[in-house]
Amino acid sequence: MIDLISEDQRLLRELEGLLTVLEPGPETLPLVLAALRDALRAERTAAYGVDVGPERYHTSFVHGVGFPEPAPVLTELFDAFLPPAGSRFGYFDPARPPLLQRNRPLRFTALKLAEGLQALPDPVDGAGAPWERLGLTPEEWTQARTMLSSVPAMSLYRRLGLEHMAHLRVLVCEGDMLLGWVGAFRSEPFTEREQHLLHALTPAIQRRMALDRRLREAGLLGPALGAALEVLGRPAWVVTFSGRVMHTNKAGQARLAQDAQGVTAQVRDCIRSPPGTGPLFSSGPLRTAGLPDHYLVLDPGPPLDPGSRLPVLTQRWGLTAREAQVLEHVVQGETNKAIALHLGCAERTVEVHVTHLLNKAQVESRSALISRFFQS
């Protein structure tokens, strides 16, 4: 490999800066691909993601710059071409890309079609047999070549006008998971210079695509999370540390409609104060790699006739008489210190009883214990 010249170092800084400052969203990758096309001196650039379904692969996103087809048409074309699950897509399996191809830019020759003969695209860098350079066995190489020479593959190349273009691409991966295919096309072969520039940029592309994937997954999980919050039967919110509400249930929406400023202040105080010191209860931080911490905050509200539920749950959970007494005070929102004063024991003793209650109720937090008490 060669060192980056000063001009390429400048391009690299600009591209890395663009990946850093752009807000997450569907327009991010097209802007990056437009800048990447200029940096790689390419005619076209593209990026797509693949989701693994039970029977076949599906495109999670498709973006192209320099293609005459609009994004919806590109998505339709790619999705129709994706093979059944477990099959190869060109020289890699989207479900588990070969180790040698992960986050490693590779150059390929153009697909040449003339007089009924075809020359399939081959890797042009590295030493040894082509399958060795791609981390494939000879059998996998043969299977990949068979797929690339199929009628659907030829049709896709022709439909997109790529049959006479060389390409440079990288499989952007997180571990063994494919985040996306990113590449460029042009009539002239790509050089080691463009390959090295894309290699230097790949870590920044990986960070951005990992963040975009997590945000897409969070969006998909939103309806499921909303349904789960409804089951609680109490006002509940998923919030950031600043108190910004990301998800809520109907009861939580009603509380916000009544007093948005007051509820937001209570929520913010709850996640920044020790557990059990206010009217609301927090689950503690919900951590997802690449995203800021979130918190589940629950309003237990006034006691809902704990006396009628206590004997039933005492028997169901196998509580001792003392644990039942502690539970009765916990569900009324009292702190360990207040409970200790009521029962005439040490605060540390109450803490031990609360721990036993969490274990027997099979929950991990005080707020979850209260919720389970009134929902059981």
N, C-alpha and C positions, 0 to 999 in steps of 0.2 A: 504494500500500500504506500501511497505518497502522502507527504505532509500537505496541509491546506495552505494555499497561497494567501496573501493578504486580502485579495478580493473575496475569496471564498470564506475567509474568517469573518469578513464584514457581513456577507450574506448569511452565514450561520448565526451570527448575533441577531440579525434582523428577524430571521425565522424563529429563533428561540424566543425572542421578545414577543413576537406575534402570538405564538402558542401560549405564552404566559398571560398576556393582558386581555386576550379576547374572552368575553363572557361565554360560559357554556351555552350551547344552543345549536339548532340545525344549520345555522349559517357559518359556524366556526370553521369546519373542515373545508367548505368551498373557498373561503378566503385564504386558508393556508395552502390549499392546492393551487390556487392562482399564483401565489408567491413562489411555491415550489416549482411550478412550470417554468417560470422565468429563471430561477436559480439553476435548474438542471438543463436549461436550454432545450426544453422539450416542446413537442407540439401539443401533447395532451397529458393530463394527469388524472388519476382516479383513486378512489378509496371506497372500500366496501367492508361490511361486517357480515358474519355468518352465525346464525343461531342453529343449534343442533336440536331437531325435533325427534319425536319417537320413530318416525318413518323416513323423513327426508330433511335436508338442510333448507333453511330459509334465510333470505337477506334481512338483516336488521337495519341496514342503511346502505345507500349507494350514492356517491357523489362523483361527478365528473366535470372537468374543465377542458374546454376545447372540443367537446363532442357536440354534434348537431342535435342529438336527441336531448330533450329535457329530462330532469331528474326522475319524474314518474315513469317515463318510458324506459330509461336505463334500469330502474328498479325492476320493472316487469320483465325485461330481457334477461337480467341476471338471475332473477328468481326462477324463471322457467328453465334455465340452464343448469341450476344446481342439482346434483345427483342425489340418489337415495342415501339415507344415513349409513355410514360405514364405508362409503365409496370415496375414491380419490377425486379431487377437484384439481385437474392438472397434475402438478408434481408434488402435491401435498394433500393430507387429509385434514379438513377444517376442524375436526374434533380433536386431533392431536398432531399438530405439525411436527415434522422431523426436527430433532434437536439442532442439526446443522443449519436449518433454515430459519430458526427463530431469531428475530431482531438482527438478521444479517442480510444486507442488501445484495441482490444477485442480478447480474446482467444476462439477458437472453437474446439470441439471434431472432431475426424476423421469421415469421411463418411465410414461406414462399409457395405460391400456387401457380402452376403454369402447365398447360397441356396435360391436365389430368394428373400431374405428379405433384407431390407435396413434400416439403422439407419442414419438419416440425421444429419449433423453437428449442434450442439447446442452451445450457449454461455455457458462458464463454470465459469464465474466470476460474482459476485454481488448476491443480494438476490431478491426474488420475482419471479414471473412468467417470463419465457424467453422473452416473447413479451414486458413486462414492462422494462426489462433490455436493450432492443434494441430500446425503444421509439416507439413501434408499438402498434396498437390496436389488439385485438384478431382476427378480420377479416383480417387485413393486415398480421398477423402471418400465418394464414391459407393459404392465397394467396401465401405467400413466400414459404411455405412448399410444396405447390402444384407445384410451378415452379421448386424448387430444386429436386423434385422427378420425373420430366419429363424426357422423353427419351433423349432430347438434353443435359440436364444438366448431366445426368448419363454418356452420351457418352463423354462429355468434361472431366469429372473427370477421366474416364478410359484412354482416349487418352493421357492425360498429366501425368498419373501415380500418381494421387493424392487421389485415393479412400481410401487409408489406412493412410493418413497423417493428423495430426492435423495442424491447422494453426492459426497464430497470425497476425492480420491486423489492419490497421488504415485508415479511410477515411479522407484524407488530404483535408481540406476545407478552403475557404476564404469566410467568411460569410456563405451563404447557397449554395455557388457554389462549386461543387466537382472539386478539382484540380487533384486528382489522388488517386488510391487505391495502398497502399504499404503494403506488407505482407511477411510472411515467412512460410515455411512448413517443417515438420519433422515427423518421425515415432512416437517419444515420445511426450506426451503432453507438451505444453509450460508451464512455471512456472510464478509465479508472478514477479520473478526477470527479465525475458526477457520482460514481459509486461511493467514494470516500466522503463526499459532502453529505450524501443521504445517510451514511453510517454515523457520521458525527451528529446528525440531527435526530436520529432514531430515539435516543432516550427521552428527548422533549416530546416527541410524538407519542411515545408510549405513555408518559405521564398524562398527557391530555386525553388520549383515548381511554385510559383506565378511569379517569374522572368522568368522562362522558358516559361510559358504560354504567358506572355506579349511579349516576343521576337518572339514566333511563330506567334502571332497575328500581330505583326509589319511586319513580313515577308509576311504574307498573304495580308496585306494592301499595300505593296509596289507597285504592279502593278496598283492598283486603284489610289494611290497617284500620280504615274507617269502620268497616264492619265489625272488627274485633273490639274497637272502642265502644261501639253501641251496646255490646253484650255487658259491659261493665254496669250499665244502668245509672251511672253517676257522671257528672261533668268531668271530662278528661281531655287533656291537651298534650300533644307532642310539640315541644318548643325548643328553640335554641337557647344558649346561655344568656343571650340578651333579652329573652322573653318573647321573641317573635314566634307566633303560633304557626306551625307547619301542617299539623293535622288536628282535627277535633271531632267530637261526636255532636249529635243534635243537642244534648243537654249542655255541652260546653259552648256551642254556638248561642244558645239562649242566654247563658250567663254573660257572654261577651256583649250580646245585644243590650242587656240591661245596664252593664257598667264596664265597658271595655277598658277604660283607664284603671279602674280599681282592680279588676281581675288580673290585668297584665302586671300590675305592681305586686299583687299577691303571688303570682306565679314566679316572678323574678326573685322575690324574697325567699320563696320556698326552695328554689334550686341553689341558692347561695347561703342557706342557713342549715344548721344541723337538723337531722330528721326529727320529726315530732315536736318542733318548736313553733309551729304555726297551724293555721286552719287547713292548709293543703299538704299533701304528701307527694314526694318525688321518688321515682324509681332509681335515681342516680343516673350517671351518664350512659347513654346508648351509643356505643362506639362502632363506627364503620370506617375502615381504612380509606383514606383519601377525602373524607368528609368531616366537617366539624361535629363535635359532640352534640347530641340531642337528649332531651329529657322527657320522660312520661310523668306528667303531673296529674294527680287525681284529687278531686274534692269529695271527701267522704260524706260531707253534709251532716245534718243533725242525726242522732241515733235513730234507726228505724226499728223500734221495738226490739232491742236486743234480748230482752227477757224471755220472749217466746222462742227465740232461736237457740239460746244458750244451752238448754238441756239436751236438745237434739244433737247439736254439734259437739258437745262434751262427750256424748256417747259415741258418735260417729268417728271423731278424731282420737278417742281414747285419752282424754285429758284427765289430769288429776284435779282434785278440788281446788288446789291453789292456782293451777294453770287456768282453770275456768274463771276464777276471780280476776286474775290478771287480764284475761281476754275480755271480760266484761268492761273493764276500764279502758283497754286499748281501743276497742271499737267506738268508744265515746270520744276518742281523740286526745286522751290524756297522755302526758309525757311519762317517762319512766320515773322521774323524780316525784311527780304528783301521785303516781300509783303507789310508790314506796311510802309516801306519807299516809295515804288512805289505808294501806295494809299493815303499816307499822313494821316495815322491814327495810333492809338496805337496798339502795338503788341497784347495786350490783346483783342482788338476788332477783330483782325484777328483770334485769337484762338476761339472766340465765333462763328465766321462765319464758320470756319473749322468744329467745332462740329456740326453745323446745316447741313453742307454738308454731313458729315458722316451719320447723321440720315436720311436725305432725300434720299441718295444713298443706304441706308441700308447696310452699311459696318462698320467695326470696326477699321480700321486703314487707315493711309494716303496712304500706298502702295496699299491697296485694292481699295481705291478710284481711284487712278490713273489707276490701272488695269481695273476697271469697266468702267472708262471714255473711254478708247481706245478700249474696247471690246464690248461696247454697240452699 
